[in-house]
Amino acid sequence: MTITTATVKARPLARTIAVMGTVVAWEEMPVGAEVGGLAITEVLVEEGDEVKRGQVLARLNDSVLRAQLAQHEANIAAARATLTEAQANLRRAEDLLPKGHISGQTADARRAAAGTAAAQLTVAQAARDETLAKLNQTRITSPDDGYISARSAVIGQIVSSGTELFRVVRDSRLELDAQIPETTLASLSPGLTVQVSADGLPVTSGTIRSIAPSVDTRSRLGLAHIALPPKAGFRPGMFAQASIALEQGTALLVPSSAVVYRDGVSGVFVMSKNQEVSFRPVATGDRVGAFVEVSKGVAAGDEVALKGAGFLEDGDKVTLSREPERAELPLAQTEARPK
């Protein structure tokens, strides 16, 4: 039988890992009401809107709080007037006491009255500040830059303290939570480049932000958090695929057509110097185009059968047909020529 062969050579091989996962928000912030019992009077944003830190998202009914604030301001004015009078009476008492025109008991009473007036002013100011804080809380604001991912606020809704009204994706940053087999986690590190794709979207580049420190005990999968570029069209909840480029290494590659199966075992036929072929079981790895990686069973420099390999048996004598090597093939290869 006339066959063609290829010389096994060690070649640089850029390894990639294909993974999949779900697009999630890098950090999603719930925004709720801090004050309860008030109705929503205005909603200023919709889902998907970009927002800035401190931007008003909604307003609550503040009429009662404004009335209370006016009342507290009046109480402060009255307490301040009482304090001014009490301090004036105390100064007169301190002037008259050395002259014996008033008793020490009267002077002590005026000191107590001045202290009480000062305390009442402090209480009135504290009440005013509390109401002012509640009034500020009627303005629901964004805690940071980002965009609105969810909105449950409705005009007329009476909110309770802690009620969630919006969710904001912080800094509009999304990432892919990719599931990684535990055997592959050790080869990954933050900063590696990732090509991410999803249905209907162009392939875009991301980077591994971090790798989860634990592995799921049932699925034996870990998580790699892959940062996605802004405004790439991804949305939280989408399914996406990623190809992670690892460091380039060296591997033995043989054409896929050289790999045959005998009794369920994959192998190649290696030609000896006396033009006799022998079957060698091999361990295959990644596929690169029309070539496959062989990690065990052959060595660099071995001549493996190509065309005609499927018809060979261990120990067959063969005739080798050679032609000039084709430049586009990454391995030395000869073409078949009829005998």
N, C-alpha and C positions, 0 to 999 in steps of 0.2 A: 504494500500500500504506500502511495506517495502522500506525504503530509507536509504541512507548513508548520513552522515553529516560531516561538518568540523567546527572547532572552529575558529572564527575570532580573530586574534591576531595582535597586532602592531609589525611590523618588520622593521629593518633598510632597507632603500631603497636608492640606489645610483641613482640619477636622471641624465638623459642625454637628450640633445637636438640635434636632427638631423637637419642639415642645409645644404645648398648648395651655390655654388658661382663660381667665375671665378678666375683663377690664374693670378696674375699680378706681374709686377716688383715692388719691394719696392721703388726704385727710378731709373728711366730711364733717362740718361743724353744724350741730343743731342750734337753731336760733329760736328762743321762746320768750314768753312774757315773764317779767320779774314781779309784776304787780297783778293781782287778781281782782275779779269782780267788775271789770270794765269792758265795754263793748268796742269792737274794732270799727273805726269810723272811716279809715282810708287804707287801701292797699296800693302801694306804689310800684311794685315789681311783679314780673311774671317769671315762670320757669324758663331757664335758659338765659336770663338777663345777666350781663356782667355788672358787678357791683364793686364799690371801693370800701375800704375800711371807714366806718362811721357813717356810711350812707344810710338814710332813713328808708326802711323797707315798708313800714306800716305805722299807723297812729291809732291810739286808743282814745276814747272819750275822756277828756281831762277837765270838764266843766266843774265837777264837784271838787276836784283837787285845787283848781284855781280859786274857788270860793274859800276853801280852807286856807289857802295861802294868804289871801287878803285878810282873813280873820287873824291869822298869826301875825301878820305885819302890824295890824291894829293893836294886838296884845303886846307886841314888842314896844310900840310907841308909848303905850300906857305904862308898861313896866319901866321904860327909860325915864319917863316923867316922874314916876314915883321914886326912882332911885336918885334923881337929881334933887328932889325935895328932901329926901332922907339925908343925903350927903350935906346939904346946906344946913339942916337942923343940927347935924352932928358937928359941923364946924363951929356953929354958934355955941353949942354946949361946951366944946373944948376951949372956947375963948372965955366963957363965963365961969367955968368950974374953978380955975385958980383964984378968981376974985370972990368966990363963995356965994355967987348969986344963984346957983342951982346946986342941987345935991348930987352926990356921986351916983345915986340910984337913977336919977333922971338922965345923966350922961350915959350910963350903961344901957338904958332903954333906947336911947337914940342911936347908940352904936349897933345894937341888935336890929333896930329898924332899918338901918343902912345896909347891914349884911343881908337881911331878908329881901330887901328890894333888889340887891345885886343878884341874889340867887334866883329870884323870880324872872329877872331879865334873861338870865342864862337859860332857864327852862323854856321861856317863850322863844328864844332864838333856836334852841334845839328842836322844838316842835316845828318851827318854820323850816329848818334845814331838812327835817324828815319829810315834810310835805313836798318840799322842792325836789328832793331826790325821787320821790314817787312820781312827781310831775315829769321829771326827765325820763323816767322809765316808761312813760306812755308813748315815747318815740322808740320803736323797735328798730335797731340799727344793726348793720353788718359788722361782725367782729374782725373781719379781715377782707382783703381783696379776694375775688373769686367770681363764681357764677352760681345762680340759684339752680339747684338740682331738684328741689321739691318745694311745693308751696301748699299749705293747708289752710292758710288764713283766708277768711271770708268776711266781707263787710257785714256788720251786725252781730257777729259771733261774740259771745261773752266769754272771755278767756279766764282761766284759772292760773294761779302762779305756777310756773314751770311748764305750761302748755307749749308744745313745739308748734311753731308757725311756719318756719322755713328750714331748709337745709342748704348750706353753702359749701361748695367744693373749694377748699382753700387754695388760693393762687391759681385756680383753674388747672391744677396738676392732676393728671391721670397716670395710672401705671397698670401693667399687666401682671397679675399674680399667676405665674407660670408654674405648672406642676413638673417637678424634676425627679427622676428616679434616684433613689438613695445611692446607687452605684456611681452616679455621675456628679453628685453634688461636690465631691472633693476636687473636681477639675474646674469648677467655676469660682469666680471671684468678682467682687464689685468692680465696675468699670468696663467689663467686657462689652463689646459691641453686639447688638442684637438686631436682626431684621424682622420686623413685625408686620403681619398682614392680616386682613379681615375681609370678609365678603363685601364687595363694593367699594373698597378703599385701596389706594395704591400702597405698595410696600414702603415702609418708613423705618428709619433707624432709631433705635433706643439704646439705653445702657442699663446694665444691672445696677440698681441702687443698693440693694442689700439682699442677703440670703437668710431665710428663717433659720434659727438655731435648732429647730426640732423637726422630726420626721413623723408623719402619721403612722401609728402602729399597725393599722389595718391595711392601708394601701401602699405603705412603704414609699410614699412620695413626700418630697420636701417642696418648699415654695421659694421661688426667686422673684423678688420684686423688681420689675423692669420699668424704669421711668420712660414715659412716652413723651414725644415732643408736643408742645402746645398747638392747638388748632390743626390737628392732623385728621380730624373727623371721627375720632373714637368717642364712644359714649359708655358710661358705666353700665355694666351688665352684658356688654358685647362679648361674644366668643372670638378669640383671636389665636393665631398660630405664630410661632417665633422660631427663628433659626439662629442659634448662638454659635458664633465663630470662636473656636478655641485656638490655642497657640499652634503654629505650624510645626509638624514633626516629619519624620521620615518613615516610609512604609514600603513594603514589597507589593507591587501591583502586577497582576496578570490579566490578560483579556478575559472577559466573562466567558467567551466561547471555549476557553481552555479548561474550564471547570466542568467535569462530568460526574455522574453518579453511578456507583456500583454497589448494589445491595444496600441502597439507602445511605451510602457514605459518599460525601463529596470529596473529590480529589482531582489530580492532574496526572497526565502521562509525561514522565520525564525521560528524555532520550539520552542514552549512554553513548560513549565514544564508538562502540561497535554497532551503532545504529539500531539498538534494541531499546524498546520502551518499557518502563515499569510504572505501575500505578502507585501513586503516593497520596494517602489521605491528607487533606489540608483543612486548616481552620480559617474560614473566611470572615472578613469584617465589613468595613464600609465599602459602598459602591461609588465609584467616581466615573460617571459617564458609562462608557463601554468596558470599564475595568473594575476589578474587584481587589480588595486588599487581602493578602494572605499573611496571616500571622504565624503560622506553623506548618511545616511539611516540605517547604522548599527553601532554597538559599539563593542569594544573588549569584547570577552566572548560569543557573540551570536553564536548560533548553526544554520548554514545555510544548506539547503538541497543540496545534490550533485546529485548522480544518482537517477533518478526518478523525479527530480525537474521539468522537462518539462511537466510532466503529472499531476502536482498538481494544485489545485484550492484553493483560499483563504478559510481557515476554515477547510480544510481536516484533518481527523484523520490519523495518520501514525504510523507505527511500525518501530522502530530504530534497525538496525543491526550493531553491533560493532565488530571490530577485533583489534588486537594490532596495534598501530600507526606506520606507515612506516617512518623510519628515514630520508629518502631522501626528504620527503615532507616538505616544509617550514611551513605548517599549520597542525594542528591536523586534521587528516582525518581518516574516517572509511571506510571499504570496504563493498560492497553489498554482502549479503548472502541470498540465496533463503529461503523463509519461509517454 
